[in-house]
Amino acid sequence: MCWSGEASGVLAAAGLSTAVYVAMKGESKELWIPLTYFALMELLQAFTYVYIDLCDNPNNQILTLFGYLHVAFQPFFVNMVAMYFIPEAVKLKIRTAVYTICAVGSLAMLVKMYPFVWAGTCNVGIEGFCGPEVCSTHGAWHIAWHMPLNGLLSDPITWLFDFRWGLHALTYILVAFCLPVIYGSWRFVAFHYVIGPWISDVTTNDPNEYAAVWCLFSIALCVSVIKTPIRKHLHVKSWPFYNKAASDSVETGVPSVLKP
């Protein structure tokens, strides 16, 4: 299988059209805003194909940078969808804290970009996005992004099962997967894992291509939770602290959708 700029353009158009359609139908913005965000990534990749493998071309380098920046802010939109599937009373209670954590996570991923001399360099061939220069190239079948990231958390961390994929990868895992599980959206996380990391892992062995493949399938993820029967199975009504949130909502006058 080999992807192309035309394929990315078609998928981006489909994603954006679906987002406009569901927005006009009155669907929750927590569903169509993330779909728009991930569709824009595919549009970015469509433009990247015009300059792919041209590592000395400024447009290639700028588009590669935009690719990393898009990934750095994805936790906001992942959590936006994840909170859609928990009770409204809980979401209202935690969303400020959740988005604050997302901001900290995005900042940490941006710090990974800066070439601190004391931090060393990332591990090429092991860490996603890691490369000797800023460039987008052909991967196994999609785009592989390369950036000279620093070496923060690039060395194996013994107490973390020898984790060595870098600060950006650890941050993404914590904020986009662990955080939603903590506030109860475990069903969405499980579905996200299958459509994102798992399917990327089985379709490419290039760590630099991993993120681009993941973003591609994220459009399918968003469309699935909007327009298929899968959506009704992702809602979570019961989690350890939900009863307290329900009682607090009654005291503050916020309508609760929780069962006692």
Backbone as a ProteinNet text record, in pm:
[ID]
protein_1_A
[PRIMARY]
MCWSGEASGVLAAAGLSTAVYVAMKGESKELWIPLTYFALMELLQAFTYVYIDLCDNPNNQILTLFGYLHVAFQPFFVNMVAMYFIPEAVKLKIRTAVYTICAVGSLAMLVKMYPFVWAGTCNVGIEGFCGPEVCSTHGAWHIAWHMPLNGLLSDPITWLFDFRWGLHALTYILVAFCLPVIYGSWRFVAFHYVIGPWISDVTTNDPNEYAAVWCLFSIALCVSVIKTPIRKHLHVKSWPFYNKAASDSVETGVPSVLKP
[TERTIARY]
83.7	0	87.2	50.4	126.4	29.6	46.5	-40.7	9.7	-67.5	-28.5	-89.2	-42.4	-97.9	-243.9	-277.4	-415.8	-506	-458.2	-537.1	-557.3	-451.5	-463.2	-561	-556.7	-648.4	-793.2	-819.2	-955.6	-1004.3	-917.1	-955.7	-979.3	-895.8	-914.2	-1047.6	-1080.3	-1207.4	-1325.3	-1313.5	-1420.3	-1437.3	-1325	-1331.5	-1391.2	-1348.4	-1399.3	-1547.3	-1585.3	-1726	-1814.5	-1766	-1841.5	-1854.2	-1745.7	-1748.8	-1851.9	-1855.1	-1953.3	-2094.9	-2113.1	-2246.1	-2298	-2214.4	-2261.6	-2277.3	-2198.1	-2214	-2348.7	-2382.6	-2510.5	-2628.7	-2605.3	-2709.7	-2726.5	-2643.9	-2656.7	-2584.3	-2490.7	-2412.8	-2323	-2279.8	-2195.5	-2064.3	-2022.6	-1895.2	-1777.7	-1799.1	-1693.4	-1664.2	-1748.8	-1726.9	-1674.6	-1737.4	-1696.9	-1573.1	-1543.5	-1420.2	-1296.4	-1288.2	-1173.6	-1164.3	-1278.9	-1276.7	-1217	-1254.9	-1198.4	-1047.4	-1004	-861.4	-780.6	-828.2	-753.9	-765.2	-875.6	-887.5	-788.6	-766.6	-668.7	-527.3	-499.2	-370	-353	-459.7	-449.4	-433.5	-494.4	-474.4	-329.3	-273.6	-132.5	-44.7	-79	-0.9	-14.3	-130.4	-148.5	-51.8	-37.8	57.2	201.5	226.2	361	408.3	317.5	354.6	410.8	373.8	425.6	576.3	624.8	766.3	838.3	775.7	831.3	968.6	1057.4	1196.1	1286.8	1231.6	1313.5	1359.2	1457.6	1495.2	1554.9	1605.5	1662.2	1556.8	1435.5	1329.4	1265.3	1260.6	1201.1	1056.4	979.9	840.3	829.9	918.6	922.7	948.7	1044.9	1083	972	907.6	799.6	680.8	646.4	534.8	566.2	692.4	733.4	715.6	756.3	738.7	590.9	506.8	362.8	307.8	362.4	320	346.4	466.5	499.2	410.6	389.2	305.8	162.5	112.4	-22.7	-31.5	67.8	70	80	159.3	180.4	50.9	-42.9	-168.2	-285.2	-258.8	-365.1	-429.1	-355.7	-420.7	-544.3	-548.6	-667.9	-789.4	-772.7	-884.7	-919.3	-819.1	-845	-928.6	-890.6	-965.7	-1103.4	-1115.2	-1245.6	-1345.2	-1299.9	-1385.8	-1408.4	-1301.2	-1311.7	-1412.8	-1414.8	-1507.5	-1651.7	-1671.8	-1808.3	-1877.1	-1798.1	-1854.4	-1865.4	-1846.5	-1868.5	-1987.1	-2047.2	-2163.8	-2134.9	-2234.3	-2220.7	-2175.5	-2231.1	-2195.6	-2047.1	-1995.4	-1854	-1767.8	-1807.6	-1731	-1720.3	-1832.9	-1832	-1741	-1729.8	-1650.4	-1500	-1461.9	-1319.4	-1256.7	-1334.5	-1278.8	-1169.6	-1181.9	-1076.5	-944.6	-950.2	-829	-772.8	-861.6	-817.3	-746.9	-805.1	-742.8	-615	-607.4	-483.4	-371.5	-403.5	-305.3	-264.5	-360	-329	-231.5	-250.7	-160.8	-19.7	-9.3	122.6	187.1	106.2	157	206.7	129.6	171.2	300.9	313.3	436	555.2	535.7	643.8	686.1	591.2	623.9	696.5	664.4	735	878	896.6	1030.9	1120.9	1062.7	1139.2	1200.4	1145.6	1195.4	1323.8	1344.8	1454.8	1588.9	1689.7	1819.7	1908.1	1863.8	1948	2076.3	2190.7	2317.5	2330.2	2288.1	2301.7	2210.3	2105.6	2009.7	2050	2150.7	2191.2	2091.8	2093.8	2005.6	1920.1	1812.4	1720.6	1782.4	1718.9	1768.2	1703	1781.1	1730.2	1698	1581.7	1540.6	1463	1455.4	1382	1266.7	1297.2	1195.6	1123.7	993.6	918	958	957.7	993.3	1143.2	1222.6	1365.2	1443	1525	1607.9	1718.7	1814.9	1928.8	1896	1783.6	1744.8	1593.1	1542.9	1399.2	1359	1281.6	1246.1	1131.2	1047.6	944.4	985.8	987.6	1028.9	924	941.8	856.1	890.7	787.8	808.1	775.9	735.3	699.3	581.6	481.7	369.2	304.1	353.1	298.6	415.5	391.8	494.7	572.6	703	788.5	844	821.1	867.5	1000.4	1093.4	1223.6	1251.9	1294.6	1336.1	1448.7	1547.1	1657.2	1614.8	1531.8	1481.8	1593.7	1574.9	1675.8	1658.3	1746.9	1750	1678.1	1584.4	1510.8	1429.4	1457	1394.8	1420.8	1532.3	1568.5	1647	1714.8	1786.5	1688.5	1711.2	1619.3	1597.3	1470.2	1433.2	1403	1491.3	1481	1349.5	1309.3	1188.9	1062	1076.6	961.4	973.3	1017.1	1027.4	1117.7	1226.6	1324.8	1264.8	1167.6	1107	1214.9	1218.2	1322.6	1271.7	1143.8	1086	1078.5	1134.5	1141.6	1030.5	1057.4	961.8	830.1	835.4	712.6	621.9	680.2	599.6	539.4	619.8	569.2	457.5	477	375.1	244.6	253.7	133.1	60	133.8	72.5	-1.3	63.7	4.5	-120.3	-112.5	-221.1	-334.6	-302	-405.8	-466.2	-397.3	-448.5	-472.5	-370.8	-386.1	-486.3	-479.4	-569.2	-717	-759.2	-900.4	-944	-853.2	-887.6	-911.5	-830.2	-844.6	-983.2	-1034.8	-1167.2	-1280.2	-1247	-1352.1	-1381.7	-1320.6	-1353.9	-1270.2	-1272.8	-1188.1	-1232.6	-1360	-1407.9	-1356.8	-1361	-1306.7	-1157.1	-1085.3	-941.2	-909.8	-987	-965.3	-987.3	-1094.2	-1122.4	-1014	-972.4	-866.5	-736.3	-705.8	-583.4	-584.8	-698	-707.4	-694.9	-766.8	-767.2	-639	-571.9	-450.7	-321.7	-269.5	-140.2	-133	-236	-227.6	-223.1	-315.1	-320.2	-198	-141.7	-18.3	98	99.7	208.5	209.9	91.8	86.5	100.6	92.5	102.2	235.5	317.9	449.6	547.6	673.2	778.6	874.6	834.5	916.3	864.4	941	892.2	865.6	932	909.4	780.2	729.3	604.9	483.7	510.1	406.6	301.6	348.1	254.6	166.1	222.2	143.7	35.8	69	-28.5	-138.8	-97.8	-192.4	-290.2	-239.7	-325.6	-423.7	-377.3	-464.7	-584.5	-557.2	-665.1	-747.9	-697.8	-775.1	-901.2	-898.9	-1020.4	-1126.6	-1084.1	-1177.1	-1228.5	-1141.2	-1180.5	-1292.1	-1272.3	-1370.7	-1502.1	-1494.8	-1616.7	-1692.1	-1618.2	-1680.8	-1760.5	-1706	-1776.1	-1889.2	-1896.3	-2003.6	-2117.7	-2082.8	-2182.4	-2203.6	-2152.2	-2173.6	-2231.7	-2287.5	-2343.3	-2239.1	-2110.4	-2004.9	-2022	-2069.5	-2081.9	-2159	-2270.3	-2354.3	-2288.6	-2185.7	-2118.8	-1999.6	-1968.5	-1850.9	-1883.2	-2009.7	-2048.4	-2022.6	-1975.1	-1948.8	-2036.7	-2115.4	-2205.9	-2158.7	-2066.9	-2025.4	-1873.7	-1822.2	-1678.6	-1665	-1554.4	-1544.1	-1593.3	-1562	-1599.8	-1724.6	-1794.1	-1909.4	-2025.8	-2046.6	-2157	-2138.6	-2014.1	-1987.1	-2012.8	-1973.3	-1998.4	-2147.9	-2223.9	-2368.7	-2429.3	-2384.7	-2439	-2398.4	-2275.7	-2230	-2310.6	-2347.4	-2423.5	-2562.6	-2618.5	-2749.2	-2740.1	-2633.7	-2615.7	-2592	-2523.5	-2491.8	-2594.4	-2693.2	-2798	-2763.4	-2656	-2618.5	-2694.1	-2766.3	-2840.7	-2746.3	-2789.2	-2707	-2770.2	-2686.2	-2736.6	-2696.7	-2650.9	-2603.7	-2716.6	-2707.6	-2799.6	-2746.4	-2829.9	-2781.1	-2717.2
-119.4	0	124.4	223.4	348.1	465.1	556.3	672.4	781.8	887.6	996.6	1127.4	1235.7	1366.4	1376.2	1314.8	1316.7	1243.6	1129.8	1053.3	1133.7	1201.6	1285.4	1399.1	1457.6	1566.2	1522.2	1404.1	1350.7	1321.4	1261.9	1229.5	1355.9	1458.2	1585.5	1648.3	1644.2	1700.6	1624.8	1492.3	1411.1	1443.3	1457.3	1488	1624.2	1724.7	1860.1	1868.9	1799.1	1799.4	1734.7	1624.7	1557.7	1647.2	1717.4	1807.4	1918.2	1976.3	2081.5	2025.7	1906.8	1844.3	1819.3	1758.2	1724.6	1850.6	1953.6	2080.1	2143.8	2139.7	2196	2115.4	1987.2	1902	1920.3	2005.4	2033.6	1936.9	1857.9	1767.1	1846.3	1781.3	1846.4	1894.4	2013.7	2065.9	1982.7	1905.8	1818.9	1703.2	1685.7	1582.5	1641.4	1748.4	1797.5	1887.5	1951.1	2031.5	1941.9	1831	1740.8	1682.7	1648.1	1596.6	1700.7	1825.6	1933.2	1942.6	1932.5	1944.9	1834.8	1711.7	1601.3	1602	1652.8	1665.8	1770.4	1875.1	1976.5	1918.6	1822.5	1754.7	1681.5	1615.5	1543.5	1641.7	1758.7	1863	1909.4	1923.5	1958.9	1853.2	1726.4	1620.1	1620.2	1658.5	1667.4	1770.2	1884.3	1986.5	1937.8	1859.8	1809.7	1720.2	1644.4	1555.7	1631.7	1757.2	1837.5	1856.4	1861.2	1888.4	1770.9	1656	1543.1	1502.7	1468	1427.7	1543.8	1663.7	1780.4	1848.3	1789.4	1832.8	1973.1	2022.7	2158.2	2262.8	2217.8	2310.5	2369.6	2502.8	2565.7	2523.3	2500.7	2460.6	2323.7	2233.5	2101.5	2115.5	2197.9	2213.9	2279.8	2380.6	2449.3	2355.6	2278	2184	2073.9	2033.9	1935.4	1992.3	2117.6	2184.9	2191.7	2227.7	2234.6	2097.2	1990.8	1856.5	1827.7	1865	1842.8	1927.9	2053.2	2142	2089.5	2035.5	1978.5	1864.9	1776	1663.5	1713.6	1818.8	1871.1	1920.3	1966.2	2018.5	1920.5	1802.9	1703.3	1660.6	1653.8	1612.1	1693.4	1822.7	1902.9	1840.6	1801	1753.2	1607.9	1529	1391.8	1393.7	1478.6	1487	1550.7	1637.2	1695.7	1586.4	1493.5	1381.5	1288.8	1259.7	1167.1	1216.4	1346.6	1400.4	1402.2	1390.9	1381	1255.3	1151.8	1021.4	998.9	1102.3	1091.3	1180.8	1162.2	1242.3	1392.3	1468.9	1614	1678.3	1632.5	1691.1	1671.6	1556.5	1528.7	1615.3	1622.3	1701.3	1847.9	1904.3	2044.4	2065.2	1962.3	1973	1963.1	1888.3	1857.6	1923.1	1979.6	2019.5	2126	2218.8	2320	2255.2	2161.8	2091.1	2007.5	1941.9	1857.4	1940.8	2052.1	2135	2201.9	2226.5	2280.3	2177.2	2052.1	1944.6	1928.7	1942.4	1935.8	2046.5	2165.4	2277.5	2248.4	2190.8	2153.9	2048.4	1951.5	1848	1904.2	1995.3	2057.1	2134.6	2203.7	2277.4	2182.4	2068.5	1970.4	1919.2	1897.7	1851.4	1958.9	2083.8	2193.2	2205.6	2180.6	2184.7	2080.4	1968.3	1861.3	1908.8	2012.6	2063.8	2144.4	2205.6	2301.9	2229	2269.5	2199.1	2235.4	2201	2223.6	2140.3	2205.1	2133.4	2029	2065.5	1975.4	1853.2	1862	1751.4	1646.6	1674.5	1578.9	1573.2	1464.4	1449.3	1323.2	1320.7	1206.8	1085.1	970.6	845.3	818.2	838.5	813.7	665.1	637.8	499.6	439.4	511.8	463.2	557.3	686.3	786	835.6	852.1	913.8	1059.2	1106.4	1244.1	1271.3	1176.2	1201.3	1182.7	1282.2	1274.1	1376.9	1368.6	1460.2	1600.6	1616.6	1747.1	1755.9	1877.3	1897.6	1860.9	1755.1	1709.4	1609	1611.9	1510.5	1423.8	1294.1	1201.5	1091.9	1010.6	894.1	790.1	737.9	627.6	498.5	397	269.3	285.3	368	392.8	529.3	605.3	739.2	834.2	942.5	1043.2	1009.9	1026.7	1012.3	1149.8	1193.1	1324.4	1311.8	1402.9	1402.6	1541.6	1545.2	1670.7	1641.7	1729.8	1709.6	1745.5	1661.6	1685.6	1666.3	1722.2	1702.5	1564.5	1532.3	1398	1381.6	1470.5	1457.8	1328.2	1243.2	1112	1016.6	1039.6	949.9	828.3	841.9	728.2	638.9	508.4	416.1	454.8	456.2	489.2	358.1	317.9	187.1	168.7	269.7	255.4	263.6	297.6	306.1	200.9	80.9	-32.8	-2.2	72	107.8	191.8	273.1	364.3	454.2	466.5	547.3	615.7	645.6	707.5	859.1	917.4	1062.2	1127.9	1251.2	1329.3	1347.9	1369.4	1393.5	1270.8	1152.2	1030	1001.5	1015.8	991.8	1089.4	1214.3	1316	1282.1	1243.5	1211.2	1093.3	991.9	873.9	912.4	993.4	1031.9	1117.7	1216.3	1313.1	1263.8	1191.2	1149.2	1012.4	932.3	799.1	779.6	806.3	784.1	881.1	1008	1107.5	1075.2	1043	1006.6	884.5	788.8	671.4	713.8	806.2	852.2	911.8	990.6	1048.8	963.5	840.7	743.7	711.2	779.8	754.3	639.5	526.9	414.6	345.8	348.8	284.4	358.5	489.7	567.1	544.9	539	515.4	381	278.4	146.2	151	218.2	230.9	313.8	421	507.1	427.9	344	263.7	172.5	110	18.2	94.3	205.2	281.4	363.5	396.2	477.4	398.5	380.4	314.1	172.7	91.3	-48	-60.5	7.6	-4.7	58.7	162.5	222.1	125.5	56.6	-36.6	-154.4	-198.5	-314.6	-276.2	-147.5	-106.9	-42	-8.6	47.7	12.8	-4.8	-27.2	89.9	202.2	323.7	417.6	441.3	527.5	670.9	714.9	850.4	862.7	749.8	747.4	723.7	675.6	632.3	740.8	863.6	971.7	1008.6	1011.1	1047.1	943.7	815.7	708.8	718.8	744.1	759.1	871.7	986	1100.9	1068.1	991.2	951.3	872.9	773.6	690.1	763.4	875.4	952.4	1010.9	1034.6	1081.5	972.2	848	735.5	721.5	746.8	740.6	840.8	965.5	1070.6	1043.4	1001.9	972.5	855.7	757.1	639.9	677	767.4	802.5	901.3	955.3	1048.2	979.9	896.9	849.2	698.2	624.1	479.3	435.8	313.4	261.2	246.3	253.3	242	348.3	462.4	577.7	546.5	476.1	452.1	359	286.1	192.2	255.7	380.1	444	527.6	548.7	628.4	550.7	622.2	563.4	636.1	561.9	621.4	600.2	507.6	474.3	472.7	543.6	550.4	591.6	560.2	579.6	711.8	826.8	954.1	1017	944	1002.1	1033.6	951.8	977.2	1108.6	1138	1264.2	1382	1366.9	1473.1	1496.3	1386.9	1398.5	1474.9	1441.7	1508.4	1654.9	1683.8	1822.7	1902.6	1838.1	1908.4	1944.7	1858.7	1888.3	2008	2011.5	2120.9	2254.4	2250.9	2375	2410.6	2324.8	2354.9	2313.2	2238.8	2192.1	2064.1	2054.7	1931	1812.4	1702.5	1581.8	1474.9	1405.8	1295.8	1162.7	1168.4	1046.4	978.4	849.4	773.7	769	770.9	763.5	630.1
0	0	0	-82.1	-87.7	-90.8	1.8	12.4	-80.9	-98.4	-187.5	-140.7	-200.4	-168.2	-208.4	-322.1	-368.3	-269.6	-218.9	-121.9	6.3	50.8	170.2	147	26.6	-5.3	-4.1	-60.5	-62.5	79.1	160.2	297.6	379.1	356.7	426.6	389.2	258.6	212	272.4	279	337.4	485.5	556.4	698.5	725.5	649.2	668.9	630.7	523.4	481.9	588	644.5	750.4	872.4	905.3	1020.8	1000.4	880.5	850.4	857.8	803.4	801.6	943	1027.7	1162.5	1247.9	1218.9	1290.4	1255.5	1126.4	1082.6	1134.6	1163.4	1217.9	1369.1	1426.5	1568.8	1660	1605.5	1689.5	1784.1	1890	1989	1926.2	1963.1	1913.5	1963.7	2069.4	2120.6	2025.6	1924.7	1824.7	1693.9	1644.9	1513.4	1516.3	1629.5	1635.9	1626.2	1701.8	1685.1	1544.4	1483.8	1347.7	1253.5	1270.6	1188.8	1208.5	1333	1363.5	1295.8	1303.3	1242.5	1090.4	1037.4	892.5	840.3	917.8	879.3	877.2	964.5	960	827.4	781.5	654.6	538.6	550.9	450.1	450.9	569.3	583.2	517.2	534.8	474.4	322.4	272.3	127.4	68.6	134.5	88.2	104.7	208.9	233.5	119.8	61.1	-48.6	-169.7	-183.5	-295	-282.3	-157.4	-132.4	-64.6	-64.3	10.2	-42.7	49.1	22	-17.7	-30.8	-66.4	62.9	127.7	262.4	267.1	155.6	152.5	119.9	90.1	52.7	178.2	190	309.4	333.6	225.6	242	307.9	270.3	332.6	482	517.2	656.9	738.9	681.3	752.7	774.1	672.1	684	785	791.9	892.2	1032.8	1049.7	1178.2	1215.6	1118.7	1145.1	1184.4	1125.5	1161.1	1307.7	1354.3	1495.6	1585.9	1548.5	1630	1638.2	1528.5	1529.5	1631	1628.9	1722.5	1866.8	1887.7	2022.8	2087.1	2006.2	2061.3	2048.4	1996.3	1983.6	2115.3	2227.6	2353.1	2389.9	2353.7	2380.1	2312	2187.4	2107.3	2138.2	2173.7	2217.1	2344.9	2438.6	2564.5	2545.1	2446.3	2415.9	2377.9	2292.6	2254.5	2373.8	2447.6	2560.3	2664.1	2690.9	2791.2	2742.8	2611.4	2559	2610.6	2636.3	2672.8	2822.7	2902.4	3045.8	3082.5	3198.9	3237.4	3236.5	3197.5	3185.2	3316.6	3427.5	3557.1	3588.4	3551.3	3574.7	3483.1	3358	3261.4	3305.9	3348.9	3392	3512.4	3592.6	3715.2	3688.1	3585.5	3566.4	3443.6	3352.6	3223.4	3233.4	3329	3343.5	3382.3	3476.3	3518	3404	3328	3216.7	3111	3072.8	2969.1	3019.7	3148.7	3205.4	3194.4	3224.3	3210.5	3064.4	2973.7	2830.9	2791.1	2846.3	2816.3	2864.8	2985	3038.2	2948	2903.2	2815.1	2682.7	2623.8	2498	2516.1	2628.5	2657.6	2666.9	2731.3	2743.7	2606.3	2516.8	2382.5	2303.1	2327.8	2261.5	2314.2	2443.2	2502.5	2436.8	2398.1	2332.7	2201.4	2141.8	2013.9	2027.4	2143.2	2154.9	2169.3	2092.8	2094.7	2213.7	2334.1	2450.3	2436.8	2450.7	2439.1	2549.7	2671.6	2785.6	2777.9	2692.7	2683.7	2580.9	2501.7	2399.8	2285	2210.6	2095.9	2109.2	2033.8	2037.5	1968.3	1986.1	1928.8	1794.7	1687.8	1552.7	1536.3	1479.5	1458	1572.7	1683.3	1800.3	1834.4	1841.7	1874.7	1750.2	1761.3	1654.2	1637.6	1514.4	1480.3	1488.4	1530	1549.9	1419.3	1385.2	1266.4	1270.7	1182.1	1183.1	1134.4	1062.9	1010.6	1001.5	983.1	969	826.9	812.2	677.5	682.2	579.7	560.6	442.3	463.8	359.2	341.7	238.1	221.8	327.4	394	485.4	413.4	486.7	425.9	329.7	369.5	279.7	298.9	396.3	420.4	446.6	516.8	542	668.9	662.1	780.2	814.2	938.2	982.2	1056.3	1028.1	1093.9	1150.9	1276.4	1339.8	1438.1	1447.2	1542.4	1684.9	1743.4	1878.6	1980.1	2098.1	2203.2	2268.3	2359.9	2417.6	2549.4	2582.1	2707.8	2709.4	2807.8	2826.9	2709.2	2639.1	2529.7	2578.1	2692.2	2748.7	2823.9	2824.5	2893	3038.9	3080.3	3217.1	3289.3	3377.7	3443.2	3516.2	3595.4	3675.3	3591.1	3461.6	3372.3	3261.3	3303.5	3211.4	3092	3118	3015	2902.2	2936.6	2838.2	2778.4	2645.4	2580.4	2453.4	2450.3	2331.4	2339	2443.2	2450.9	2530.9	2570.9	2649.7	2576	2445	2369.1	2369.1	2354.4	2352.5	2489.8	2594.6	2729.4	2763.5	2726.8	2753.4	2682.1	2556.1	2478.9	2541.9	2582.5	2644.9	2772.6	2855.3	2983.4	2965.2	2875.1	2862.2	2772.6	2665.9	2571	2603.5	2687.8	2718.9	2868.8	2949	3093	3155.6	3118.4	3176.9	3152.4	3028.6	3009.1	3089.1	3107.3	3188.4	3332.7	3382.5	3520.4	3544.1	3447.8	3470.5	3412	3370.6	3341.9	3197.3	3101.7	2961.3	2904.4	2973.5	2937	2808.2	2779.4	2657	2533.6	2538	2426.8	2413.3	2525.2	2521.6	2455.9	2490	2430.5	2279.9	2237.4	2094.2	2025.9	2091.7	2038.9	2022.3	2117.9	2110.3	1987.2	1961.6	1847.4	1715.8	1702.6	1578.4	1561.9	1672.7	1664.9	1675.5	1795.9	1813.6	1757.3	1783.3	1740	1588.6	1520.7	1375.8	1310.6	1373	1321.3	1335.6	1448.2	1476.6	1379.9	1337.1	1247.3	1100.5	1068.7	928.3	893.3	991.2	961.9	1073.3	1036.2	1135.5	1141.7	1081.5	1081.4	1189.9	1296.6	1404.9	1360.1	1254.7	1205.7	1125.5	1080.6	1004.5	1093.8	1212.5	1305.5	1330.2	1358	1391.6	1273.7	1152.7	1034.9	1007.3	1023.1	1003.8	1109.6	1231.3	1342.7	1314.3	1266.4	1237.1	1124.9	1026.5	916.9	970	1053.4	1105.8	1211.5	1261.6	1359.4	1297.3	1166.2	1099.6	1104.6	1078.2	1088.4	1230.8	1327.7	1468.4	1495.8	1453.5	1480.5	1408.9	1282.6	1207.2	1271.1	1319.7	1381.7	1505.6	1587.3	1711	1685.1	1563.1	1530.4	1456.3	1357.3	1262.4	1260.2	1356.9	1357.1	1491.6	1498.2	1624	1734.5	1699.7	1800.7	1908.1	1866.1	1955.7	2083.6	2071.6	2189.1	2289.8	2245.7	2335.6	2408.1	2377.5	2435.8	2559.6	2586.7	2703.6	2833.2	2933.5	3065.4	3167.1	3241.9	3341	3484.2	3503.3	3639.3	3649.9	3751.4	3779.9	3925.8	3992.2	4137.3	4193.8	4131	4193.9	4131.8	4043.9	3975.8	4070.8	4171.7	4263.8	4338.7	4375.6	4445	4351.3	4224.2	4126.9	4110	4113.9	4100.2	4217.3	4339.3	4456.9	4459.5	4417	4411.3	4311	4198.7	4095.8	4146.7	4231.5	4288.6	4382.2	4462	4556.4	4487.6	4371.2	4300.3	4194.6	4176.6	4078.6	3938.3	3919.1	3784.1	3757.6	3645.8	3616.5	3608.7	3665.2	3663.4	3576.3	3499.3	3417.4	3479	3603.1	3667.8	3744.5	3749.1	3833.3	3973.8	4073.6	4212.7	4240.8
[MASK]
++++++++++++++++++++++++++++++++++++++++++++++++++++++++++++++++++++++++++++++++++++++++++++++++++++++++++++++++++++++++++++++++++++++++++++++++++++++++++++++++++++++++++++++++++++++++++++++++++++++++++++++++++++++++++++++++++++++++++++++++++++++++++++++++++++

